[in-house]
Amino acid sequence: MKWIVWLKRLAGAVGVLWAAATLTFIVQQLMPGSPALTILSGGATKPTHAQILAVDQAYGFNKPVIVQYLTFIGHLAQGNLGTSYLQHLPVTTIIAQQMWPTIELTVVALVASWVIALVFTIATAKRRRIVSAIGSGIEIIAAGLPQYWLGIILLVVFAIELKWFPVEGGSGVAPIVLPALTLAIPLAGFIGQVTRDEFAKVLDQPFIISARARGMGDTQVRLRHALRHAVLPGITLSGWALGSLFSSAVVVEAVFAREGLGQVLTNAVAGQDMPVVVGVTLLVAVVYVLANLLVDAAYVLVDPEIRLA
Amino acid sequence: MTAIIDRTHRQPSWQPAVSRWRLRPGVILSSAVIAFLVVAAIDPALLTTQSPYAVNLGAALRAPGLGHIFGTDQSGRDIYTRIVYGTRQSLLIGVGATAVAMGGAIFLGLLAGLSGRFVDGMVNRFLEVLFAFPGLLLALLFVAAFGQGVSTEIIAVGIGSAPGYARMVRGQVLAVKGSPYVEAARALGHPSRRIVRQHIFPNAMRPLVAMVAMGVGQSIVWASALSFLGLGVAPPAPEWGAMLDAGRDLVTQAWWLEIFPGLAIVACALSVTTIGRYLRQRFEGETG
């Protein structure tokens, strides 16, 4: 019974991905101008008609739309994302080369944002009114900070003025601290707002009162009982957060001149290198869909009372 | 849901009107910032005597001080003046993108909320697919396909943020559709077109006013992100995000090139969001 539910979920996820791929294909078809011009744009002279025809032939742009679509989907199903118009390399190769710095950045940032949000919640939720008010005020402001600006401030203060971290390059842990914080702080603001509400609600529950009546200290109550419940809605948020972290990573990589998929994507968008843009976009969609499946699974683990619907 | 409907339909008599209007410091400050920006957008010459394009290489990269309160850029142009002149374009993009997003969202939301189960399911699936792309990525996909420029930026950011709003509109429409007064109107035999026009549409749209305010802030931040990546408005236009992009390589020498345009974006976005939250509280009586 349980397995059928999960299979259905999986089928739904595949359906979403198929639709997402179709959407990117439609966008590519709507694109004004011929992609052949983009492919030939590296040359010094204006491409001749014969050259354009040759490229159309090689890439199959002259085939009927439905054939192009089926080829596209067929290749995707085999993990083939096509060939970059500008770099003339398989898109999968380009992504594989640049993927790790971005994954490292997003994972570190996700963990950091959780740590910041939880410490903040435990420290300030349901305290004296002034402490709670300041806590939630900071969260609102943090959640509203654009990453490009936050990154620049951290860069100016901690790398340029205080020289604690390298402005660019460097080795070991140092170069990832500021970019990860840039991503983590606004996200921590979001997660914190959710966990704080939940925390405050849980602390009014009867089982908390009974724990207190047994003589458990306030910190113990917060850590042992309330935390677990406050984490739940935050987990849901993390599935969404992975996707949003990635798109923010595009900006943060630009601020800190870091290598990664963000730079690949920015350059591809500027050069209208559609296979690369579509490849990166679909990769993020896959990550998003998988993350949400995992979130569903994590939910069941944290709270065994929740049954799969 | 009934609580919301009660509040929107009659004034609560138990609360004096004055206390409902009591303004908090944050709201006053935000209103002041917005008033300043609106003046800057309408007539920037009122707020500064200098020109945003006047190159003066002798005064390049001056630190903030008297004469240039926010300093000057690499061409000796006054940063404060450029921020003031950039307001119009930045606000226009923010408002335009929100309008695009709301237009799309209201269409999809009404379609889903008012049609039968089949159409509702289709629209929901469609939104689910759009949700798989984070907003900025959807915008980037659009810019890649249709090239850079102000109008693409507006549409791109609008499309990127539409799915979230659409889901909200759908929820509103469904809630209002199931409310007692709509049931009553139906029982009275009013034609459905009239029910939609007179009851469902206005009541489903009301909470969106606050969403629009917050959406404008979000759109400005996103549009600036596109410009910051060099994929939005092209220089030398004094758009805030483009200013950030132009100063990026000089940040080690002149921090003011980046801090002040960014501060304008943050102040604008925060103010609009604060007003949006305030409106939401007033409309829905929601706390927080």
Interface residues (C-beta under 8 A of the other chain):
Chain A: G15 V16 L17 A19 A20 L23 T24 V27 Q28 L30 M31 P32 S136 I141 G144 L145 P146 Q147 Y148 W149 I152 I153 L155 V156 I160 V167 D197 G243 S244 F246 S247 S248 V250 V251 A254 V255 L265 T266 A268 V269 A270 Q272 D273 M274 V277 V278 T281 V284 A285 Y288 V289
Chain B: R125 F126 E128 V129 L130 F131 A132 F133 P134 G135 L136 L137 L140 L141 F142 V143 A144 A145 F146 G147 Q148 G217 V221 S224 A225 F228 L229 G230 L231 L244 R248 V251 T252 W255 E258 I259 G262 L263 I265 V266 A269 L270 T273 G288
